[in-house]
Amino acid sequence: MAAPDFQSLMLPLLRMAADGNVHSFAEARDVLAAEFKLSDADLEEPLPSGRQGKFSNRVAWAKSYLQQARLLVSPRRGHFEISPRGGDVLNSPPARIDIKFLEQYPEFMEFRTPKAEVGGVPSKVPPTQPEPETPEETLEAAQLKMRAGLASELLDRVKAAPPQFFESLVVELLLKMGYGGSRKDAGQAIGKAGDEGIDGVISEDRLGLDILYLQAKKWDGTVGRPEIQKFVGALHGKRARKGVFITTGSFSSEAVAYVDHIDSKVVLIDGRRLAELMIDFDVGVNTAAIYHVKRVDSDYFDEAGVV
């Protein structure tokens, strides 16, 4: 089964602590994984950012919310134990512990309530909504949605631009990615007239020790295998080993399979990947806002002798 949402982990986590012992986070993760019969694949599933496992993140947030409600307490870093309040809850255990259940505790409501920033007027407590995802999952999912929308808008703009703009964009992107040396050299290389299926040549490194042959075409539909074969044939004619085919369209499955079975190294960049690279290397985009996700610096407190 897939990893349960973090609210579904709250009651099992509290029950685990009912023995009155101090438990580590790693122990809690292992016990809950066994209770829910999670596979290795379930445990290894990452958050969208890839920085942490989804299940570990959910266990951490379940523990954090229980601590905010004072059902669990932390005697030292990375460990927890049940509190008298938590014991009272288990004396008459509910069918489920979730955010709505925890809202009966004033400490949890204080944690959940946004503080007023201007005028000293207290903020209203937002109505309880279903929250199957942890705050980090929600933030990362929203970021992915915004990125997908931005990529789609970028691609539409590129497709609507004249061919000269597309050539300039390719130069800009390759320079940002570390290819081409100077802008002047890169611009001249890309701007060459087509030669047997090759639109330009660009240095792979700043010293010009190796070169890439390019095909950069605005394309509304699907680029098929014949076009790629023509490009590869041109590479062979130049005794070239590496090539990049960039298009605003897409590549057929036959074209993709073809480049996987040839000696030359040919990279296919379709419109979607082109837009993703533009976002990654800040071509045609700017930063609208930055949100910092901060965590406690444990080393800071360790140096002060605070557990």
N, C-alpha and C positions, 0 to 999 in steps of 0.2 A: 504494500500500500504506500501511497505518497505520504510525505511528512505531514502531520496534522498542523493546523494553524496554531499560532502561539497561545490563543485563549484556551484551546482544548488541552494544552499542556499544563495549565495552572493547577487544576485539582490533582492530577497525578503527581505533580511536583510537590505539592503540599503534603499529600499522603506519604510520599517518600520520606519527607522530613519528620513524620509523626513519631519516629522511634526516639526522637530527642537527641540524636547524635549530630555532630557537625559533619556536613557533607561538602565535597568539592564540586565545582561546576563540571569537571570532566566526569566525575562519578554520576552526577545527575543525567548528563547526556547519554551515558552508556545504559543506565537503568531505564530511561524513557525510550531509548531506541529499542531495547529488548521488549519492553511492555507493548509497544506499538508494532513490533515485528517488522522493523524497517530493514530493507536490504542495504548492501553496500552502495548501490546506485542511489538510493534514497538519501543516504547520509552524505554522499559526495556531491549532491546537486548544489551548485553554487547560486548565490545571488546574481542578479544581472551584471553587476560590476565585476564578479569573479573574485572579490577580495575576501569573501567569507562563505562558508557553507550555509545554506538556507536553514537546515535543521538546527545547527549550532546557534544561529542568530535568533531563531524562534525560542529556543530554550533560554537564552540569555534574557530576552525581553519578558518571557513569562516570569522568570525569577525577579527581574527588576520591578515589574508591576506588583508582584506579591510583596516585595520589600517596601514599595511605596505605600502600600496599604497596611504595613506593619504586621503582616501575617508571617513573614520571614524576617530574620535579622541576620546581619553579617558580622560574626565575631572577628574575622580577619579577612584579608584580601583573598578573593577567589573562593570563599567558603560561605556557607549559610546554615542556619538551623531554624527550627520552628519557634515561634514566639508564643506566649500565653494566649494572645488573641487568635493566632492560627490554630492552637489546640482547641479553643472554644468552638471554632468553626467546624472542626472535624468531630466534635462531640455530637453535633447534629448536622452532618454533612449535606450540602446542597447537591442537586443532581449535576450541577456545572458551576464552575467559577469563571466568570468572565468580567469584562469591564463594567457592565451594568451592576453586577454583584458587588464589585469593589467600590462602587460609587457611594455606598453606605458609610464609608469611612472618611472622616474629614481630612485626614492626611493625604489620602489619595485624591480627593477633590481639589485640594490645594495644589498638588502636583499637576493635575490635569487642567487647571484653570489658568488661562493666559493672564499675565499681569498687565495692569494699565501702564502705558508709557507716557501718556500726555493728559494733563488736567486732573490727575488723581481719581478719575472715574473708574471704578472696578469694571473689568470686562465681564460680559455675560458668559455663563457656562454654556458651551455649545451642547445641543441635544445629543444624546447618545446615539451613535450610528454603528451598524455592524462593522467590525474591523477584523476581517480574516487575516490581514497582513500586518507585519510589524511596521513601525514607523519607517525603518530603513527600506523595507520592501516597497512601501507605498511611495517613498521618495524616488527610489530607483526606477520603479515602474513608470512614474510620471515623467522622469527624465527620458526614458526610452521612447515614450509616446511623443514627447516634444521633439526629440531628435528625429524620429520617423517623419513627423510633419515637416520639419525643417528640410530634411533631405528631399522630400517630394517637391517642396516649393523651389528649392535650389535647382533641381533637375528641370522643372518646368521653365525656369528662367534661362537656363543654359540652352535648352532646345529652342527657345524663342529668339535667342541672340544670333547675330550674323556669324558666318564662318570665321571671319577674322578674329572675332572676340573669343571663339572657341580655341583657336590657336594660341592666343594670348593667355587664356586660362590654363591651358596645358603647360605652357612655359612656367607660369606662376606656381602651379602645383608641384611640378617636378623640382623647381628650385627650392620650394619649402621642404620637400622631402629629401633634399640633400644631393640632388643630381644636377648636372649641367654646368657646374662652375659658375661663371658670371652670367648676369641677365643678358648681356649683349651676345655672348657666345651661344647661350641656350636659345635665344630668340632667332638667331641666324640659322641654327641647326634645324629647329622646328619649321622655320619658314621656307625651307627649300622646296622646290617643285617636286612633285611626286616622281619617283623613279622606280618603275616596275613594281609597284605595290608598296613602296616605302615613302613615307611623307617626311621623314627627318631622321637625324642622327644626333644623339646627345651623350655626353660623357656620363659614365656610371659613377665616377668619382671626380674630385676636384683636380686631380693631377692628370686626368685623361688617360689612365692606364688601361681602361676598358671602355667600350662604347655600347650603347643600346640603339637598336633600330626601331623606329616608331611608325605606327599607322594611327592617325588620329582623325576620326571621321564622325561627323554628325549623322545620326542614323535614327530614323523614326521607328523602324520595325526591328526584326530579328536578323542578326548577322549569322549566316549559315557557314557550314564547313567549307564550301568553295572559296569564299573570301579569305578564310584563314589559311587555306592551302596555298592560295596565291601569295599571301604575305610570307609564309614559310619558304616557298620557292624563291622569293626575292632574297630572303636571308641566306639561303644556300648559295645563291649567285654572288653574294658578297662575302662568302665564307664566314658569315656571322653566326655567333652562338646564342645570342640573346635578342629578344624582341618584345615589344609591348604594343598591344592593340587596344586603343581606347575608343569607345563609342558612347554616344548618348542613348543608344538603343539597348538591346539585349543580345545574348548569344544562344544559339540553339544547343540542345543537348549533344548533338553530333559534333558541333564545333568544340565544345568543352572536352568531350571524350577524345577528340583527335589530338589536342595539344598535350594530353596526358600520356600519349603513346608515341611521341617523337623524340629524337635526340636533342633538338634545339630546345632551349628554355624560352617558352613564350607565355607571357602573362596576359590574360584577358581582363580588361577593366570595363565593365558595362556601366550603364547610366547610374544605376543604384550605387554601385561601389564608388564611382566617380564622386557622387554627392557625399558619400560617407567620408571619403578622403578629403574633400574640401572642408568638411566640418572639423575633422581631426587636425588638419594643418592650417586652419583659419584662413581659407581662401573664399572670399565672397561672403563671409559672415563676421559678425562682431559679438562681443559678450554683452548681453542685456542685463544679467544679474549673476551674482555669485552667492551661493549658500554654503557656509562652512559647517560641517558636521564634526563636532568636537567630542572627545572622550576624556575621562579623568586620566591625568598623568600619574600613574602609580609610582614611578620613580621619585617624583616630587615629594610624595607623602612618605615613601620609604626612607628617604634621606632625613626627614624630620622625625623619624621614629614613630609615625602614625600607622597603625595596622588597618 
